[in-house]
Amino acid sequence: MFTTLSRRTAVLVASSLVVATAGTLASLRADEEPPGASAPVAGAAFLPGAAQDAPAVHPRPGEVASCEQAGTDEIITVPDKGAPDGERPIWVRRPPGPDSADLPVLYLLHGSTTTHYDVRDAGVGKAMDEQMCRTGVEFVIAAPFGQEVGGRDTEWGDDADGEFAIETFVTEKAIEAVEGDHTRPRQLRAIGGFSMGGYGAAALPLRHPDTYSQGVSWAGYFKVDDPSGTFGDNPAPHAPDRLLDNPDVRDIRFMLIEGKDDHTPLQEGSIHGEARRFAGLLRERDMTVETLYPKGGHDFETWVPTFPQAVDFLVEGWTAPVAEPGGN
């Protein structure tokens, strides 16, 4: 069994590569599923039983404003218990032009030893601008700060003892702050994350299926790994691999990305093999899942080059037919 220190140390070493990888979009050499594995299940991000209407988003490859102008960055702060100075920041990057309810939002969650600044400083904004131009679909990026004042691993959850409520912040306060008067439908709201954030990108949509339609997990794990005891004596409701039998989650689309050399330790086992294991559980339930196994380990140098595939996956969901309330 590995201690909290071993996971934190492994992630901290990896995070030192962040700045060096800014803007990196090297060609990806992804691994395929082993022979005999099930193929990804096709699916669209619309509510079960709803009518299939016109696409919610209309791609214009090479013609959107992001092709000529970089997105704009800002740090917004929201009052929140358990955050330093009582305020929790969010890095937000918006494409050129006015905000609107038909502009998708990708919420990004950082890892256990990093912050929203590490996501920003890894060149994620510039890299995503390039993908917006390539696909012709622009979207907002929002990365909240997920640490608490005592330095515990939060697992992007609400503390069982009430010391912090980060899951509530992400799923309620952050959405209100980022989207404002232009509240998105869940079909245009996705959540992604790296390491501990990759866990959150699986757990939160499964716990809040009315809020998100897609999740992208980079180097995530799909069981509870809670070294700080955030979830107290009842961790099961926070385990992605135990939340799949709720019929309300069946249309959530997942992309799982895990470096071939990622052996970052957990309390039991490691991250290695988690993507394949969870993908198998999703496919058993006919849920939509795609996987990538790029060369590399637990760092942005491995993750950033997968952005083209991740954005293609998200765009497929965002451009799928939209649900009409009460449709048949």
C-alpha positions as CSV (number, residue, x, y, z in Angstrom):
1,M,0.0,0.0,0.0
2,F,1.3,3.4,-0.9
3,T,1.0,6.4,1.3
4,T,-0.4,9.9,0.5
5,L,3.2,11.1,0.1
6,S,4.0,8.7,-2.7
7,R,1.2,9.9,-4.9
8,R,1.8,13.5,-4.1
9,T,5.5,13.1,-4.8
10,A,5.0,11.3,-8.1
11,V,2.6,14.0,-9.3
12,L,4.8,16.9,-8.1
13,V,7.7,15.5,-10.0
14,A,5.6,15.2,-13.1
15,S,4.2,18.7,-12.8
16,S,7.7,20.1,-13.1
17,L,7.4,19.5,-16.8
18,V,4.4,21.7,-17.2
19,V,6.1,24.9,-18.3
20,A,8.4,23.1,-20.7
21,T,5.5,21.6,-22.5
22,A,3.5,24.8,-23.1
23,G,2.0,24.8,-26.6
24,T,3.3,21.3,-27.4
25,L,1.2,19.5,-29.9
26,A,3.5,16.8,-31.1
27,S,2.1,13.9,-33.1
28,L,0.4,11.3,-30.9
29,R,1.3,7.7,-31.1
30,A,-1.7,6.1,-29.4
31,D,-2.1,2.4,-28.7
32,E,-5.1,0.5,-29.8
33,E,-7.2,-1.8,-27.6
34,P,-5.8,-5.4,-27.5
35,P,-7.1,-7.9,-30.0
36,G,-10.6,-9.1,-29.1
37,A,-11.5,-6.0,-27.1
38,S,-14.9,-4.4,-27.7
39,A,-15.0,-1.5,-30.1
40,P,-16.2,1.9,-28.7
41,V,-19.9,2.2,-28.7
42,A,-21.2,5.1,-30.8
43,G,-23.6,7.4,-29.2
44,A,-24.9,11.0,-29.1
45,A,-25.3,13.3,-26.1
46,F,-29.0,13.6,-26.1
47,L,-31.6,12.5,-23.5
48,P,-33.0,9.1,-23.9
49,G,-36.3,9.1,-25.8
50,A,-35.8,12.6,-27.1
51,A,-36.4,13.6,-30.7
52,Q,-33.3,14.1,-32.9
53,D,-33.3,17.7,-34.0
54,A,-30.8,20.0,-35.7
55,P,-27.2,20.0,-34.4
56,A,-26.7,22.3,-31.3
57,V,-23.4,23.5,-32.7
58,H,-22.5,24.1,-36.3
59,P,-18.7,23.6,-37.0
60,R,-16.9,26.0,-39.3
61,P,-13.3,24.6,-39.6
62,G,-10.8,27.3,-40.3
63,E,-13.4,30.1,-40.2
64,V,-14.0,30.9,-36.5
65,A,-12.6,33.9,-34.8
66,S,-10.1,31.7,-32.8
67,C,-8.2,31.2,-36.1
68,E,-7.2,34.9,-36.1
69,Q,-7.3,35.9,-32.5
70,A,-6.3,34.2,-29.2
71,G,-8.8,33.7,-26.5
72,T,-8.8,36.0,-23.4
73,D,-7.8,34.9,-20.0
74,E,-9.2,36.0,-16.6
75,I,-9.2,34.9,-13.0
76,I,-12.6,35.2,-11.4
77,T,-13.1,34.6,-7.6
78,V,-16.2,33.4,-5.8
79,P,-16.8,33.4,-2.1
80,D,-16.4,29.8,-0.8
81,K,-15.8,28.2,2.6
82,G,-12.6,26.2,2.9
83,A,-10.7,28.2,0.3
84,P,-7.8,30.5,1.2
85,D,-9.0,33.9,2.3
86,G,-12.6,32.6,1.8
87,E,-12.5,33.0,-2.0
88,R,-12.1,30.3,-4.6
89,P,-10.6,31.3,-8.0
90,I,-11.4,30.0,-11.4
91,W,-9.2,30.4,-14.5
92,V,-11.5,31.2,-17.5
93,R,-10.5,31.4,-21.1
94,R,-13.1,32.7,-23.5
95,P,-12.9,32.6,-27.3
96,P,-13.2,36.0,-29.2
97,G,-16.7,37.5,-29.4
98,P,-19.7,37.6,-27.1
99,D,-20.8,34.9,-24.8
100,S,-24.0,32.9,-25.5
101,A,-25.9,29.9,-24.2
102,D,-25.0,27.9,-27.4
103,L,-21.2,28.2,-26.8
104,P,-20.0,25.0,-25.1
105,V,-18.1,25.0,-21.9
106,L,-15.3,22.6,-20.9
107,Y,-14.6,22.6,-17.1
108,L,-11.1,21.3,-16.3
109,L,-10.0,19.9,-12.9
110,H,-6.3,19.9,-11.9
111,G,-4.4,17.3,-9.9
112,S,-3.8,16.8,-6.2
113,T,-0.5,18.8,-6.1
114,T,-1.3,21.4,-8.7
115,T,-3.8,24.3,-9.2
116,H,-5.7,26.1,-11.9
117,Y,-2.5,28.1,-12.6
118,D,-0.7,24.9,-13.6
119,V,-3.4,24.1,-16.1
120,R,-3.2,27.6,-17.6
121,D,0.6,27.6,-17.6
122,A,0.8,24.3,-19.4
123,G,-0.3,26.1,-22.5
124,V,-3.8,24.6,-22.4
125,G,-5.4,27.8,-23.7
126,K,-3.2,28.2,-26.8
127,A,-3.4,24.5,-27.5
128,M,-7.2,24.5,-27.3
129,D,-7.4,27.7,-29.5
130,E,-5.7,25.7,-32.2
131,Q,-8.2,22.9,-31.8
132,M,-11.1,25.4,-32.0
133,C,-9.8,26.7,-35.3
134,R,-9.2,23.2,-36.7
135,T,-12.6,21.8,-35.8
136,G,-14.5,25.1,-36.2
137,V,-16.2,24.8,-32.8
138,E,-15.3,27.3,-30.2
139,F,-15.8,26.8,-26.5
140,V,-15.1,28.3,-23.1
141,I,-12.5,26.7,-20.8
142,A,-12.9,27.0,-17.0
143,A,-10.5,25.6,-14.5
144,P,-11.5,26.0,-10.8
145,F,-9.1,25.9,-7.9
146,G,-9.7,22.6,-6.0
147,Q,-7.4,22.8,-2.9
148,E,-8.4,23.5,0.7
149,V,-6.6,25.6,3.3
150,G,-5.3,22.5,5.2
151,G,-3.5,21.0,2.2
152,R,-5.5,17.7,2.2
153,D,-6.3,15.8,-0.9
154,T,-9.9,17.0,-1.7
155,E,-10.7,14.4,-4.4
156,W,-12.9,17.2,-5.8
157,G,-15.5,16.3,-3.1
158,D,-17.4,17.7,-0.2
159,D,-15.7,17.0,3.1
160,A,-17.8,14.6,5.2
161,D,-17.0,16.8,8.3
162,G,-18.1,20.0,6.5
163,E,-14.7,21.7,6.3
164,F,-15.0,22.3,2.6
165,A,-17.6,21.7,-0.2
166,I,-15.6,21.6,-3.5
167,E,-18.0,19.3,-5.3
168,T,-20.8,21.7,-4.6
169,F,-18.6,24.6,-5.7
170,V,-17.8,22.9,-9.1
171,T,-21.3,21.7,-9.8
172,E,-23.1,24.9,-8.7
173,K,-21.1,28.0,-7.9
174,A,-18.5,27.7,-10.6
175,I,-21.2,27.1,-13.2
176,E,-23.1,30.2,-12.1
177,A,-19.9,32.3,-12.1
178,V,-18.7,31.1,-15.5
179,E,-22.0,30.9,-17.4
180,G,-23.9,33.8,-15.8
181,D,-27.0,34.7,-17.6
182,H,-26.2,32.3,-20.4
183,T,-26.8,29.0,-18.7
184,R,-25.8,26.1,-21.0
185,P,-28.0,23.0,-21.5
186,R,-26.2,19.9,-20.2
187,Q,-25.6,18.8,-23.8
188,L,-23.1,21.7,-24.1
189,R,-21.4,21.3,-20.8
190,A,-18.4,18.9,-20.4
191,I,-16.0,18.2,-17.7
192,G,-12.4,17.0,-18.0
193,G,-9.4,16.7,-15.6
194,F,-5.9,15.5,-15.0
195,S,-4.9,12.8,-12.4
196,M,-7.1,13.6,-9.3
197,G,-9.0,15.8,-11.7
198,G,-9.4,12.8,-14.0
199,Y,-11.1,11.0,-11.2
200,G,-13.3,14.0,-10.7
201,A,-14.2,14.1,-14.4
202,A,-15.7,10.7,-14.0
203,A,-17.2,10.9,-10.6
204,L,-18.9,14.3,-10.9
205,P,-20.9,13.7,-14.1
206,L,-22.0,10.3,-12.8
207,R,-23.1,12.0,-9.5
208,H,-24.7,14.9,-11.4
209,P,-26.0,13.4,-14.7
210,D,-28.4,16.4,-15.3
211,T,-25.4,18.8,-15.3
212,Y,-22.8,17.2,-17.7
213,S,-23.2,15.2,-20.9
214,Q,-19.5,14.4,-21.4
215,G,-16.3,13.6,-19.4
216,V,-12.7,13.4,-20.5
217,S,-10.3,11.8,-18.0
218,W,-6.5,12.3,-18.4
219,A,-4.7,9.8,-16.1
220,G,-7.7,9.3,-13.9
221,Y,-8.7,6.5,-11.6
222,F,-12.1,5.2,-11.3
223,K,-12.3,3.8,-7.7
224,V,-12.1,5.8,-4.5
225,D,-8.6,6.7,-3.6
226,D,-9.1,9.0,-0.6
227,P,-5.9,9.3,1.5
228,S,-7.2,12.3,3.4
229,G,-10.6,10.8,4.3
230,T,-12.6,13.4,2.5
231,F,-15.5,11.0,2.2
232,G,-15.4,9.7,5.7
233,D,-16.9,6.3,6.4
234,N,-19.1,6.2,3.3
235,P,-16.9,6.4,0.1
236,A,-19.0,4.1,-2.1
237,P,-21.3,6.9,-3.5
238,H,-18.2,8.6,-4.8
239,A,-16.7,5.6,-6.7
240,P,-17.2,5.9,-10.5
241,D,-17.1,2.1,-10.9
242,R,-20.0,1.8,-8.6
243,L,-22.2,4.5,-10.1
244,L,-22.9,3.0,-13.5
245,D,-26.2,1.2,-12.9
246,N,-28.2,4.4,-12.5
247,P,-30.3,4.6,-15.8
248,D,-29.9,8.4,-15.8
249,V,-26.1,8.1,-16.5
250,R,-26.3,5.9,-19.6
251,D,-26.1,8.6,-22.2
252,I,-23.0,10.3,-20.7
253,R,-20.0,10.0,-23.1
254,F,-16.5,9.3,-21.7
255,M,-13.0,9.6,-23.2
256,L,-10.3,8.0,-21.1
257,I,-6.6,8.8,-21.7
258,E,-3.8,7.0,-19.9
259,G,0.0,7.2,-20.7
260,K,1.6,3.8,-21.4
261,D,4.2,4.5,-18.8
262,D,1.9,6.0,-16.1
263,H,2.4,3.9,-12.9
264,T,1.5,6.7,-10.5
265,P,0.7,5.0,-7.2
266,L,-2.6,5.0,-5.5
267,Q,-3.4,3.7,-2.0
268,E,-4.0,0.3,-3.7
269,G,-2.4,-0.4,-7.0
270,S,-1.7,2.4,-9.5
271,I,-3.2,4.4,-12.2
272,H,-1.8,1.9,-14.8
273,G,-4.7,-0.1,-16.2
274,E,-7.5,2.0,-14.8
275,A,-8.6,3.4,-18.2
276,R,-8.9,-0.1,-19.6
277,R,-10.7,-1.4,-16.6
278,F,-13.3,1.4,-16.5
279,A,-13.8,1.3,-20.2
280,G,-14.7,-2.3,-19.9
281,L,-17.4,-1.5,-17.3
282,L,-18.8,1.2,-19.5
283,R,-19.0,-1.1,-22.6
284,E,-20.7,-3.8,-20.5
285,R,-23.5,-1.2,-20.1
286,D,-23.5,-0.1,-23.7
287,M,-22.2,3.4,-22.7
288,T,-20.2,5.5,-25.1
289,V,-16.4,5.4,-24.4
290,E,-13.2,6.0,-26.3
291,T,-9.7,5.3,-25.0
292,L,-6.2,6.6,-25.9
293,Y,-2.9,5.2,-24.6
294,P,-0.2,7.6,-25.7
295,K,3.5,7.2,-25.1
296,G,4.5,8.9,-21.9
297,G,3.8,9.1,-18.2
298,H,1.9,11.3,-15.7
299,D,2.5,14.8,-17.1
300,F,1.3,17.5,-19.5
301,E,4.0,16.4,-22.0
302,T,1.9,13.3,-22.5
303,W,-1.5,14.8,-22.2
304,V,-1.3,18.0,-24.3
305,P,-0.6,16.1,-27.6
306,T,-3.9,14.2,-27.1
307,F,-6.0,17.4,-27.3
308,P,-6.9,16.9,-31.0
309,Q,-8.5,13.5,-30.2
310,A,-10.1,14.8,-27.1
311,V,-11.6,17.8,-28.8
312,D,-12.8,15.7,-31.7
313,F,-14.6,13.5,-29.2
314,L,-16.2,16.5,-27.5
315,V,-17.2,18.1,-30.8
316,E,-19.0,14.9,-31.8
317,G,-21.1,15.2,-28.7
318,W,-21.7,18.9,-29.0
319,T,-22.8,18.6,-32.6
320,A,-25.2,15.7,-31.9
321,P,-28.9,16.3,-32.1
322,V,-30.3,18.2,-29.1
323,A,-33.0,16.9,-26.8
324,E,-36.3,18.6,-27.0
325,P,-38.2,18.6,-23.7
326,G,-41.0,16.1,-23.8
327,G,-39.9,14.9,-27.2
328,N,-40.7,11.3,-28.4
